[in-house]
Amino acid sequence: MRGLAATFRNALAEVRSNRASFVSQISVMVLNDIVWVFFWVLFFRRVGSVRGWDGRNILLLLSVLTAAGGIALGVLANARRIGTMAVDGQLDAVLALPVPPLAHVLLRRVEATNVGDLVFGVVLFLSAGSPTPARAAVFVFAVAAASVLLTAFLVLAGSLAFFAGRNEAGELGFHAMIVLGAYPIDIFAGAAKVLLYTAVPAAFVSSVPARLIEDFDAGSAACLVAVAGVFAFAASASFTLGLRRYTSGSVWTR
């Protein structure tokens, strides 16, 4: 644990070494998120509601999605780069360290731009989510579960590169989760809706957590935890199996 803590402290120190750049990158992402929220506010002012989702619900959805995305893509930035690292042979140093390889990889890089998503998600909830102690507790729980699920899905998709030798699956998985998670699950129907609850679990990253904050249900909360746990186990297993097929990036072995 000390080794992992030191790794994360070094990652934070590196990203904060240039304070002006750190603040500017966060600010750019916050402005980008504000534009997205502004679009949805205008949309729901014109249409009222769509299949039970109104402006209040969509703001909750976006607060969870951006906060979870900020953790998975900002604090644990390498979750998105697992496939690239596997294909380019960038995991050599990890294998020589006395720490869990996957945990070390995830903690060793922080992306300042996406940390802005985390900041924005928390601020959006505090300003538009009608926060109370109970709702805040559910928000923290929902964001934690959603970030675990999103991180696990990105690692799982990226780990396919160990076996396929290419990283297209990781990038497609990333874009699918972020784009589809930004829309209320009830606008989808049929096979598409089933897909968002199973193979590409975008519903559990945004819509389900937003519903929990608005109307907490123990069954739905347990389901969210279970799905996050299943994907976390699958991600860890696939990464571990992938390391057995990993080819060094050293010039000597090339």
C-alpha positions as CSV (number, residue, x, y, z in Angstrom):
1,M,0.0,0.0,0.0
2,R,2.9,2.4,0.7
3,G,4.2,1.9,-2.8
4,L,0.8,2.6,-4.3
5,A,0.4,5.7,-2.1
6,A,3.8,7.0,-3.2
7,T,3.0,6.3,-6.8
8,F,-0.2,8.4,-6.5
9,R,1.5,11.2,-4.7
10,N,4.1,11.4,-7.4
11,A,1.4,11.5,-10.1
12,L,-0.3,14.4,-8.3
13,A,3.0,16.2,-7.8
14,E,3.8,15.8,-11.5
15,V,0.5,17.2,-12.7
16,R,0.6,20.1,-10.3
17,S,4.2,21.0,-11.0
18,N,2.9,23.7,-13.5
19,R,0.1,25.3,-11.5
20,A,-0.9,27.7,-14.3
21,S,-1.3,24.8,-16.8
22,F,-3.1,22.7,-14.2
23,V,-5.7,25.4,-13.5
24,S,-6.1,26.3,-17.1
25,Q,-6.7,22.7,-18.2
26,I,-9.3,22.2,-15.4
27,S,-11.0,25.5,-16.4
28,V,-11.2,24.5,-20.1
29,M,-13.0,21.2,-19.2
30,V,-15.4,23.0,-16.8
31,L,-16.3,25.5,-19.6
32,N,-16.9,22.6,-22.0
33,D,-19.2,20.9,-19.4
34,I,-21.1,24.2,-18.9
35,V,-21.9,24.3,-22.6
36,W,-23.2,20.8,-22.5
37,V,-25.4,21.5,-19.5
38,F,-26.6,24.7,-21.1
39,F,-27.8,22.7,-24.2
40,W,-29.8,20.3,-22.0
41,V,-31.4,23.1,-20.0
42,L,-32.5,24.8,-23.2
43,F,-33.8,21.5,-24.6
44,F,-35.9,20.6,-21.6
45,R,-37.3,24.1,-21.3
46,R,-38.7,23.7,-24.8
47,V,-40.0,20.1,-24.5
48,G,-40.8,19.8,-20.8
49,S,-40.0,16.2,-20.2
50,V,-39.0,13.1,-22.2
51,R,-40.3,9.7,-21.0
52,G,-40.2,10.8,-17.3
53,W,-36.9,12.7,-17.6
54,D,-37.0,16.5,-17.1
55,G,-34.3,19.2,-16.6
56,R,-33.9,18.4,-12.9
57,N,-33.2,14.7,-13.6
58,I,-30.8,15.4,-16.4
59,L,-28.7,17.6,-14.3
60,L,-28.4,14.9,-11.7
61,L,-27.4,12.5,-14.5
62,L,-24.8,14.8,-15.8
63,S,-23.4,15.5,-12.3
64,V,-22.9,11.8,-11.7
65,L,-21.5,11.2,-15.2
66,T,-19.0,14.0,-15.1
67,A,-17.9,13.2,-11.5
68,A,-17.4,9.5,-12.2
69,G,-15.7,10.4,-15.5
70,G,-13.4,12.7,-13.7
71,I,-12.3,9.9,-11.4
72,A,-12.0,7.3,-14.1
73,L,-10.4,9.5,-16.8
74,G,-8.7,12.1,-14.6
75,V,-7.5,10.6,-11.3
76,L,-7.1,7.1,-12.8
77,A,-6.1,8.4,-16.3
78,N,-4.3,5.3,-17.5
79,A,-7.6,3.3,-17.4
80,R,-8.2,4.6,-20.9
81,R,-4.6,3.9,-22.0
82,I,-4.3,0.2,-21.1
83,G,-4.7,-0.9,-24.7
84,T,-2.1,1.5,-26.0
85,M,0.4,0.6,-23.3
86,A,-0.1,-3.1,-24.1
87,V,0.4,-2.7,-27.8
88,D,3.4,-0.3,-27.5
89,G,5.1,-2.3,-24.8
90,Q,5.0,0.3,-22.1
91,L,4.5,-2.0,-19.2
92,D,8.0,-3.3,-18.7
93,A,8.8,-1.2,-15.6
94,V,5.5,-2.2,-13.9
95,L,6.4,-5.9,-14.0
96,A,9.6,-5.3,-12.0
97,L,7.9,-3.5,-9.1
98,P,6.7,-5.2,-5.9
99,V,3.2,-3.8,-6.2
100,P,0.0,-5.0,-7.9
101,P,0.6,-4.2,-11.6
102,L,-2.9,-3.0,-12.5
103,A,-3.3,-0.8,-9.4
104,H,0.1,0.8,-10.1
105,V,-0.7,1.5,-13.7
106,L,-4.0,3.2,-12.8
107,L,-2.5,5.4,-10.1
108,R,0.7,6.5,-11.8
109,R,-0.9,9.1,-14.1
110,V,-3.4,11.9,-13.4
111,E,-4.9,13.9,-16.3
112,A,-5.6,17.5,-15.2
113,T,-8.1,18.2,-18.0
114,N,-10.4,15.4,-16.8
115,V,-10.0,16.4,-13.2
116,G,-12.1,19.3,-14.3
117,D,-15.0,16.9,-14.9
118,L,-14.8,15.8,-11.3
119,V,-14.8,19.4,-10.0
120,F,-17.7,20.3,-12.3
121,G,-19.8,17.2,-11.3
122,V,-19.5,18.0,-7.6
123,V,-20.3,21.7,-8.1
124,L,-23.3,20.8,-10.4
125,F,-24.7,18.5,-7.8
126,L,-24.3,21.1,-5.0
127,S,-25.9,23.9,-7.1
128,A,-28.7,22.0,-8.9
129,G,-29.1,18.7,-7.1
130,S,-31.1,19.9,-4.1
131,P,-28.4,18.6,-1.8
132,T,-29.3,17.3,1.7
133,P,-27.1,15.1,3.9
134,A,-29.0,12.0,2.7
135,R,-28.9,12.9,-1.0
136,A,-25.2,13.9,-0.7
137,A,-24.4,10.5,0.8
138,V,-26.2,8.7,-2.0
139,F,-24.4,11.0,-4.5
140,V,-21.0,10.0,-3.1
141,F,-22.0,6.3,-3.1
142,A,-23.4,6.5,-6.7
143,V,-20.3,8.3,-8.0
144,A,-18.0,5.8,-6.3
145,A,-19.8,2.8,-7.8
146,A,-20.1,4.4,-11.3
147,S,-16.4,5.3,-11.3
148,V,-15.5,1.8,-10.4
149,L,-17.7,0.5,-13.2
150,L,-16.4,2.9,-15.8
151,T,-12.8,2.3,-14.8
152,A,-13.3,-1.5,-14.9
153,F,-15.0,-1.3,-18.3
154,L,-12.2,0.8,-19.8
155,V,-9.6,-1.6,-18.4
156,L,-11.6,-4.6,-19.7
157,A,-11.9,-3.1,-23.2
158,G,-8.3,-2.0,-23.2
159,S,-7.1,-5.5,-22.1
160,L,-8.4,-7.0,-25.3
161,A,-5.4,-5.4,-27.0
162,F,-3.2,-8.0,-25.2
163,F,-5.0,-10.7,-27.3
164,A,-5.8,-8.8,-30.5
165,G,-2.7,-6.8,-30.8
166,R,-4.7,-3.7,-31.6
167,N,-6.5,-1.0,-29.4
168,E,-9.6,-0.2,-31.4
169,A,-11.8,-2.0,-28.9
170,G,-10.6,0.2,-26.0
171,E,-11.3,3.4,-27.9
172,L,-14.7,2.3,-29.1
173,G,-15.6,1.2,-25.6
174,F,-14.6,4.6,-24.2
175,H,-16.6,6.6,-26.7
176,A,-19.6,4.3,-26.4
177,M,-19.7,4.6,-22.6
178,I,-19.3,8.4,-22.5
179,V,-21.6,9.3,-25.4
180,L,-24.4,6.8,-24.5
181,G,-24.1,7.5,-20.8
182,A,-24.9,11.2,-21.4
183,Y,-28.5,10.3,-22.5
184,P,-31.3,9.1,-20.3
185,I,-31.7,5.4,-20.6
186,D,-35.4,5.6,-21.2
187,I,-35.0,7.2,-24.6
188,F,-33.7,3.9,-25.8
189,A,-35.8,0.8,-26.5
190,G,-35.5,-2.8,-27.4
191,A,-32.1,-4.3,-28.1
192,A,-30.3,-0.9,-27.6
193,K,-31.7,-0.6,-24.1
194,V,-30.7,-4.2,-23.2
195,L,-27.2,-3.5,-24.5
196,L,-26.8,-0.4,-22.2
197,Y,-27.7,-2.6,-19.2
198,T,-25.3,-5.4,-20.1
199,A,-22.4,-5.4,-22.6
200,V,-21.9,-1.6,-22.6
201,P,-23.3,-0.8,-19.1
202,A,-23.7,3.0,-19.7
203,A,-27.0,3.0,-17.9
204,F,-25.3,2.0,-14.6
205,V,-22.8,4.9,-15.0
206,S,-25.4,7.7,-15.2
207,S,-29.1,6.9,-15.4
208,V,-29.3,4.4,-12.6
209,P,-27.2,6.5,-10.1
210,A,-29.3,9.6,-11.0
211,R,-32.5,7.7,-10.2
212,L,-31.0,6.5,-6.9
213,I,-30.3,10.1,-5.8
214,E,-33.8,11.2,-6.7
215,D,-35.5,8.1,-5.2
216,F,-33.2,5.7,-3.4
217,D,-34.0,2.0,-3.7
218,A,-31.9,-0.6,-1.9
219,G,-32.5,-3.2,-4.7
220,S,-31.2,-0.8,-7.4
221,A,-28.3,0.2,-5.2
222,A,-27.4,-3.5,-4.7
223,C,-27.7,-4.1,-8.4
224,L,-25.3,-1.2,-9.1
225,V,-22.7,-2.5,-6.7
226,A,-23.1,-6.0,-8.1
227,V,-22.6,-4.9,-11.7
228,A,-19.6,-2.8,-10.7
229,G,-18.1,-5.8,-8.9
230,V,-18.6,-8.1,-11.8
231,F,-16.9,-5.7,-14.2
232,A,-14.1,-5.0,-11.7
233,F,-13.4,-8.8,-11.4
234,A,-13.5,-9.2,-15.2
235,A,-11.2,-6.3,-15.7
236,S,-8.7,-7.6,-13.2
237,A,-8.8,-11.1,-14.6
238,S,-8.4,-10.0,-18.2
239,F,-5.5,-7.7,-17.4
240,T,-3.8,-10.5,-15.5
241,L,-4.3,-13.0,-18.3
242,G,-3.1,-10.4,-20.8
243,L,0.1,-9.8,-19.0
244,R,1.0,-13.5,-19.7
245,R,0.9,-12.6,-23.4
246,Y,2.6,-9.2,-23.0
247,T,5.6,-8.5,-25.3
248,S,8.2,-6.1,-23.9
249,G,8.7,-2.7,-25.5
250,S,12.4,-2.8,-25.0
251,V,14.5,-2.1,-28.0
252,W,16.6,-5.2,-27.2
253,T,13.6,-7.6,-27.4
254,R,12.3,-5.9,-30.6
